[in-house]
Amino acid sequence: MKYVYKSDIERFTQFAERVWNVNIYLDDLGKMAIEGIKNYEDFLKEIGLPSRLGQIGIHDDSLE
């Protein structure tokens, strides 16, 4: 998500606001998107799910 959020920042800011109740930062949408992504990562950790490909055995050399 951190890699692609800039390609559709509006979608990620909506995700942050609607799902994670992140405050709206009209002057810094990137900050808002990153905060939503961070909240999602924290949630995944809380419920015991991986949040990185490396955590499931997929490493950089496996990707083009």
N, C-alpha and C positions, 0 to 999 in steps of 0.2 A: 504494500500500500504506500509506503514511504517513497518507493521508487516511481510510482505512476501518478500520485495524487495531483501533480501539477498539470497533467494532461486533461483533467476534468475537475478542476478545483471546486466548482460549484456543487458537484455531486458529493464530494468529500465534506464540504462544509455543511450540506444538508444532513448527511450522515451524522456528523458531529453534533449538530443542533438537535435533530429529531430523535436520535437514539441515545445520545449521551448527555443531553441537556447542556452542551457547551455554550458559554456566553458568545454572543455574536460580536465579532470584531470586524466591522466593515472596512476599517483601514488596514487590516492584516488578515486576509482570508487564509493565508498559509499557516499562520499561527493557530487559527481555529481548526483547520484540517488536521494538523499535526497533533493537537490536543485530543481530537476525536480518535485518531489512530492510536495514540498512547493509551487512552481509556479502553479501547478494544483489546490492545495487547495485555493490559493489566487484567481484564476480564478473562481472557484465555488462560493466563497463568493461574488465576484464582480457581478456575474449574479444571485445571490440570491438562489442558490441551497445548500442543506445540504452537509457537507463533513464528518460527523460523524454519526454513527448509532444511537447514543443517541439523535441526533437532529430530528430523525423521530420516536422516541419512542421505540427503540430497545436497551435494556440495558444488562449488563453482565449476569444477572440472566436468560436471555432468550437464552444464548448461551451455548453449551456444551464445 
